[in-house]
Amino acid sequence: MNIIPTLIILGVITAVTGIAECFLAREDWRLGLILPILSVIAAFFFGPAMLILAVVLACILGGAVAAGRRKESKAKELEQMNIQELE
């Protein structure tokens, strides 16, 4: 009977930290490492549920880094097109 409130609490914690991870990873990928590392450290004290949280946060970090690289690549391509257009 006590598992449902525990799952709800873990879901809320995962959602809130996931949103925070998105904002941190947008700024800099090194800032995005903070929450997954803290989750791994917390797993030693609170149990394996925090490891699941760390994996979720690492996946979010990977997606944000990939999206940032794609955005930079498109910006460089657009800049090269503008330079060629001016010549």
N, C-alpha and C positions, 0 to 999 in steps of 0.2 A: 504493500500500500504506500510505502514511503518513496518508492522509486519514481513516481510521476512528478512530485514536486522537485525532486532532485534533477530530473531530466529537463524540467522547465527552467530551473535556475541555470543549469549548464548551457541550455540553448540561449538564454538571455545573455549570459557572460560571453558566449561565443559570438553572438551577433554584435554586441557592443565593442568587443575587442577587434572584431573583423572590420567594423566601420572605422575604428581608430587606426587600424593597420593600413587601410586604404588611404587615409589622409596622410599618415606618416610616410608611406612608400611613395606617394606623389611628390613629396618635397625632396626626399633623397633616399636612395636605397639603403644607406647605412642607418638611417633613422628607422627604417622598416625592420631592421634586425633586432631592435630592442624588445619588442613584444614576444617574438618567438623564443628568444633566449631566456627571457623571464619566465615563459611558460615551461620551458625545459627545466629550469631551476626549481620552479614551483612543483613540478611533477615529483621531485624527490620528497617533498613534504606532504603533498595532498593526494598523490596517487596517479594512476595511469590516465585518468580523464584529462589531466592537464597536458599529457603528451599528445592526445588527440587534438586538443586546442592548438598546440604548437605546430602540428602538421597542417591544420587548416590555415593558420596564420602564415606559415611558410608558403603554402600554395597561393594565397592572396598576394604575398610579396612577389612571388615569381610572376604572377599575372601582371602586376603593376609595373614591374621592371620591364617585362616584354612589351607592354603597351607604351611605355616611355621610350624604349628603343625604336619602336615602330614610328612613333611620333617624330622623333629626332631624324630618322631616316627620310621621312616624307618632307620634313622641313629643309633638309639638305638638298633633296631632289628639286624642290620648288625653287630654292635659291639658285641652283645651277641653271634651271630653266630660265629664270629671270636674267641671269648674267648672259646667257646665250642670246636671249631676246634683245638685249641692249646692244650687243655687238653687231 
